């Protein structure tokens, strides 16, 4: 389970960095790699990062217990 937590955290961080580049520079790294935001590869990446973010929501209870 710890491996899944780390993978989820990495994906959420990468997704956040992509949004940072969109906000600051209007440059979407994912769509640049896959040839556009409507391409299948881009959509898969967006979905995987979104699922990782949903999974990361479950980590809040673990963080609250550690305090």
TIPA-288410 format. One line per 10 residues: number of its first residue (from 1); their letters; for each residue x, y, z of N, C-alpha, C. Coordinates in Angstrom, 3 decimals. Layout:
BEGIN
NUM) a) X/Y/Z/X/Y/Z/X/Y/Z ~ ... $
END
This chain:
BEGIN
1) xxxxxxxxxx) 0.822/-1.192/0.000/0.000/0.000/0.000/0.866/1.256/0.000 ~ 2.035/1.181/0.650/2.913/2.334/0.700/3.381/2.730/-0.702 ~ 3.614/1.742/-1.562/4.052/2.029/-2.933/2.966/2.808/-3.675 ~ 1.718/2.417/-3.486/0.609/3.121/-4.125/0.521/4.565/-3.633 ~ 0.779/4.786/-2.351/0.771/6.144/-1.808/1.852/6.996/-2.461 ~ 3.048/6.432/-2.624/4.162/7.172/-3.226/3.873/7.470/-4.695 ~ 3.354/6.491/-5.424/3.021/6.699/-6.836/1.960/7.784/-6.967 ~ 0.957/7.719/-6.123/-0.101/8.733/-6.150/0.465/10.118/-5.866 ~ 1.327/10.220/-4.884/1.930/11.506/-4.543/2.762/12.049/-5.701 ~ 3.544/11.203/-6.336/4.359/11.626/-7.483/3.479/12.126/-8.616 $
11) xxxxxxxxxx) 2.411/11.399/-8.920/1.518/11.811/-9.999/0.819/13.129/-9.691 ~ 0.411/13.308/-8.451/-0.252/14.558/-8.072/0.740/15.728/-8.158 ~ 1.968/15.509/-7.746/2.983/16.562/-7.847/3.262/16.907/-9.299 ~ 3.424/15.887/-10.147/3.663/16.157/-11.568/2.483/16.891/-12.197 ~ 1.266/16.500/-11.832/0.091/17.196/-12.336/0.054/18.635/-11.871 ~ 0.431/18.864/-10.624/0.474/20.221/-10.102/1.523/21.074/-10.801 ~ 2.672/20.478/-11.090/3.708/21.206/-11.827/3.254/21.536/-13.244 ~ 2.509/20.623/-13.849/1.972/20.906/-15.181/1.005/22.088/-15.120 ~ 0.138/22.108/-14.111/-0.787/23.236/-13.966/-0.039/24.531/-13.670 ~ 1.058/24.450/-12.936/1.878/25.631/-12.689/2.429/26.188/-14.000 $
21) xxxxxxxxxx) 2.908/25.298/-14.859/3.439/25.761/-16.153/2.330/26.336/-17.030 ~ 1.122/25.795/-16.919/-0.009/26.345/-17.669/-0.347/27.737/-17.153 ~ -0.378/27.878/-15.845/-0.745/29.161/-15.249/0.287/30.253/-15.475 ~ 1.549/29.898/-15.359/2.594/30.912/-15.482/2.993/31.206/-16.924 ~ 3.086/30.151/-17.720/3.663/30.295/-19.053/2.711/29.937/-20.194 ~ 1.480/29.537/-19.831/0.509/29.068/-20.824/1.104/27.950/-21.681 ~ 1.821/27.031/-21.021/2.490/25.919/-21.694/2.077/24.626/-21.014 ~ 1.329/23.792/-21.709/0.858/22.515/-21.187/1.827/21.424/-21.628 ~ 2.618/20.935/-20.691/3.648/19.944/-20.993/3.020/18.665/-21.548 ~ 1.928/18.213/-20.945/1.285/16.966/-21.374/0.786/17.075/-22.806 $
31) xxxxxxxxxx) 0.081/18.143/-23.121/-0.438/18.273/-24.480/0.694/18.471/-25.485 ~ 1.789/19.070/-25.059/2.941/19.227/-25.938/3.566/17.869/-26.264 ~ 3.650/17.015/-25.268/4.233/15.684/-25.488/3.353/14.844/-26.403 ~ 2.040/14.903/-26.210/1.132/14.034/-26.942/0.489/14.693/-28.156 ~ 0.823/15.932/-28.449/0.331/16.559/-29.670/-1.001/17.277/-29.539 ~ -1.405/17.605/-28.350/-2.659/18.336/-28.147/-3.425/17.781/-26.967 ~ -4.249/18.631/-26.367/-4.989/18.208/-25.180/-6.157/17.289/-25.509 ~ -6.534/17.212/-26.777/-7.646/16.337/-27.157/-7.175/14.966/-27.625 ~ -5.869/14.748/-27.682/-5.340/13.450/-28.100/-5.565/12.411/-27.010 ~ -5.632/11.149/-27.433/-5.918/10.053/-26.512/-4.850/9.961/-25.416 $
41) xxxxxxxxxx) -3.579/10.117/-25.777/-2.506/10.033/-24.784/-2.644/11.087/-23.711 ~ -2.963/12.299/-24.117/-3.153/13.382/-23.146/-4.316/13.089/-22.220 ~ -5.401/12.622/-22.788/-6.580/12.318/-21.970/-6.277/11.218/-20.958 ~ -5.507/10.214/-21.370/-5.136/9.132/-20.445/-4.305/9.686/-19.294 ~ -3.334/10.534/-19.604/-2.500/11.125/-18.557/-3.358/11.955/-17.611 ~ -4.249/12.783/-18.157/-5.117/13.608/-17.308/-5.991/12.733/-16.406 ~ -6.514/11.649/-16.937/-7.366/10.748/-16.153/-6.562/10.065/-15.055 ~ -5.365/9.582/-15.386/-4.527/8.904/-14.390/-4.149/9.865/-13.259 ~ -3.782/11.088/-13.602/-3.440/12.076/-12.577/-4.672/12.416/-11.738 ~ -5.830/12.522/-12.364/-7.067/12.786/-11.625/-7.428/11.663/-10.668 $
51) xxxxxxxxxx) -7.266/10.431/-11.101/-7.536/9.280/-10.228/-6.544/9.273/-9.071 ~ -5.280/9.604/-9.355/-4.280/9.685/-8.290/-4.662/10.754/-7.269 ~ -5.198/11.863/-7.738/-5.631/12.923/-6.828/-6.804/12.451/-5.967 ~ -7.732/11.735/-6.575/-8.849/11.192/-5.787/-8.346/10.214/-4.737 ~ -7.394/9.373/-5.113/-6.813/8.435/-4.151/-6.087/9.192/-3.040 ~ -5.388/10.274/-3.395/-4.643/11.054/-2.412/-5.567/11.659/-1.355 ~ -6.829/11.861/-1.689/-7.785/12.354/-0.690/-7.878/11.412/0.506 ~ -7.702/10.119/0.252/-7.770/9.143/1.344/-6.569/9.252/2.283 ~ -5.512/9.925/1.853/-4.318/10.058/2.693/-4.496/11.099/3.789 ~ -5.517/11.948/3.682/-5.755/12.953/4.718/-5.975/12.318/6.082 $
61) xxxxxxx) -6.678/11.209/6.117/-6.925/10.559/7.413/-5.625/10.036/8.023 ~ -4.702/9.571/7.180/-3.414/9.102/7.682/-2.573/10.252/8.191 ~ -2.608/11.372/7.538/-1.839/12.532/7.967/-2.395/13.058/9.289 ~ -3.701/13.063/9.425/-4.326/13.552/10.661/-3.961/12.662/11.841 ~ -3.824/11.357/11.624/-3.477/10.440/12.702/-2.035/10.617/13.164 ~ -1.151/11.053/12.268/0.267/11.179/12.610/0.540/12.339/13.559 ~ -0.358/13.305/13.638/-0.130/14.486/14.494/-0.385/14.193/15.921 $
END
